[in-house]
Amino acid sequence: KSADVHNSLHVKVSRERVGKELEGVLSGKNSRASAGLELITDLKLAGCVFEFPHDGSSNTVEGELEKDVEYNSLTMGEKTQAREQTWLKSANLTKHTSTFLNAFKQMQNSSTAQNMTPVDARIFHLSTFLYPLRKLNVVDAKEKITPLPSYIIRDSIKFKNKDVQSITCLLANVDDMRDIFTTFSNSSDNFCRLRVGLLMRNLKDLWVSALLLAGIVDMHRKEYFQQETVPEIDACVEKVSIFLQEIQRQGLDGCWKDRPLMDGKAILKTLGLPRGPIIGHYLQEQTKFMLLNPLGTTDDCEIHLKAVRKRDLEIEAEEAKAKAEAEADAEAQNSSDVCMESNLEKNG
């Protein structure tokens, strides 16, 4: 915990070496990632390892560190204190990653989930640790905005671009996963296949990691978790397991790999669309149809898209009519105002 050691880590040790040592913590032989990240925090080394942009550099940190607390509005001392508090929150989240990972591995060993998408443990641990920073951004001299966790993975620990992309994607979608998970009541009654499927298509292979992280975050949001009782932790782990089983039962795992029933050219021809960005709307409508109708055929999809196109044209016609009527009313009002002014001038 020596200040001299901390300063030397910042000045004398390359970021590549820091990343290499962290890699050993995350994926080395007999490594215990959650314990390692907790120890880094306990020794107050998190700020040295997961380094923020230097004060006075061309990069500035902006955004919310907590709800209604803008990082940029804090003084230098407050920023230092806020970062230390954030690392403690990170460690509190991370100490439960092993519990959730073990529960998932047990489920994978069951006959019903052997082919489920695996978890990249190192990405899961890193994303969990950096979760409290997800609403902060780094703005460079050219005003390019980069999420702070992405900056840390790329510049502070010099991990590969694939890791940057994975953690950026996971943290960008995890709050949506948490919202879905929070409203899930251990049954299929309130399971929205469309919403879950669209989110899984965004996350792809990262969806399990996002769900496990959402479970940990949801557990920490509850008031009872101040006591960290084993029964309550087990209850949250059980809820995650039931949610995983429901996704498996619905056949959604791997939905991002499903080939579209119709390609872009076929949709253009079927709907008589002009080339351009409008095709994106109908490709998305096809995706929604396929998620809601896993047994649907190409003919079924074609009928659905034609119905959507008809509805869109009717809405466009109504909007055009309303706009024309509004313009006509405005023109009539202008004419009336001109006549009134003319009469006033004559009478004057």
Secondary structure, DSSP 4 states (H G I P E B T S, - for coil): --HHHHHHHHHTS-HHHHHHHHHHHHHSTT--HHHHHHHHHHTT-HHHHSPPPPTTSS-EEEEEEETTEEGGGS-HHHHHHHHHHHHHHHHHHHTTHHHHHHHHHHHHTSTTSTTSPP--HHHHHHHHHHGGGTTEEEE-TT--EEEHHHHIIIIIS---HHHHHHHHHHHHHHHHHHHHHHH--SSGGG--HHHHHHHHHHHGGGHHHHHHHHHHHHHHHSGGGGG--HHHHHHHHHHHHHHHHHHHHHT-TTGGGPPPSS-HHHHHHHHTPPSSTHHHHHHHHHHHHHHH-TT--HHHHHHHHHHHHHHHHHHHHHHHHHHHHHHHHHHHHHHHHHHHHHHHHHH-
